[in-house]
Amino acid sequence: MAYNYLIDVDRCKGCGLCVTVCPKKVLEISDKVNTKGYFPAYQARPEDCIFCTTCCIMCPDVAINITEIVEETATEEA
């Protein structure tokens, strides 16, 4: 299964809770400021992500989403 990982950088306040709870240490706080003046989290090592959703659960601002990518299969005609 494939997953889509998205951090809404304009929603993130850079609290660091997601960084703290990530079991694979994938996330870090950016050195770039978002539109609201915060330093948001970002995936520093996306290849290490196991899509456990712990970061999504911990985020108080609901700025992180992990969704399953549904692959369309061709329908067979009988």
C-alpha positions in Angstrom: 0.0 0.0 0.0 1.1 3.5 -0.7 0.6 6.5 1.5 0.5 10.2 1.1 2.2 12.3 3.9 1.3 15.9 4.2 2.2 18.7 6.6 0.2 21.8 6.3 3.0 24.2 7.0 0.8 27.2 7.3 -1.3 25.5 10.0 1.8 24.2 12.0 2.9 26.3 14.9 6.2 24.4 15.3 5.4 23.1 18.8 7.6 20.0 18.2 5.3 17.4 19.7 5.4 15.4 16.4 9.2 15.6 16.4 9.3 14.2 20.0 7.0 11.3 19.4 8.2 10.1 16.0 9.7 6.6 16.6 12.0 6.8 13.5 13.1 10.5 14.1 11.8 11.5 10.6 10.6 15.0 11.6 12.5 18.1 12.4 11.6 21.8 12.9 12.3 23.9 9.8 14.6 27.0 9.8 12.1 28.7 7.4 9.2 30.7 8.7 5.6 30.0 7.6 3.1 32.7 6.7 2.1 33.0 10.4 5.6 33.5 11.7 6.2 30.0 13.1 8.9 27.5 12.3 6.9 24.4 11.1 7.8 20.8 11.2 9.0 19.0 8.1 10.0 15.5 7.0 13.8 15.6 7.2 14.1 11.8 6.4 10.9 10.8 4.5 12.4 7.5 3.4 12.5 6.4 7.1 8.7 7.1 7.7 6.7 4.0 8.6 3.4 5.8 8.5 2.5 4.9 12.1 0.3 8.1 12.4 1.7 9.0 15.8 2.6 12.4 14.6 -1.0 13.0 13.4 -2.4 11.9 16.7 -0.2 14.2 18.7 -0.6 17.3 16.5 -2.8 19.8 18.4 -3.4 21.8 15.3 -4.3 18.9 13.0 -1.6 20.0 10.6 -0.4 16.5 9.7 -2.3 14.0 7.5 -1.4 10.6 6.3 -3.8 9.1 3.9 -3.8 5.8 1.9 -3.5 6.2 -1.8 -6.1 4.1 -3.4 -5.0 2.6 -6.7 -7.7 2.3 -9.3 -8.0 -1.1 -10.8 -9.3 -1.9 -14.3 -12.7 -3.4 -14.3 -12.9 -6.7 -16.2 -15.8 -7.1 -18.6 -17.2 -10.5 -18.9 
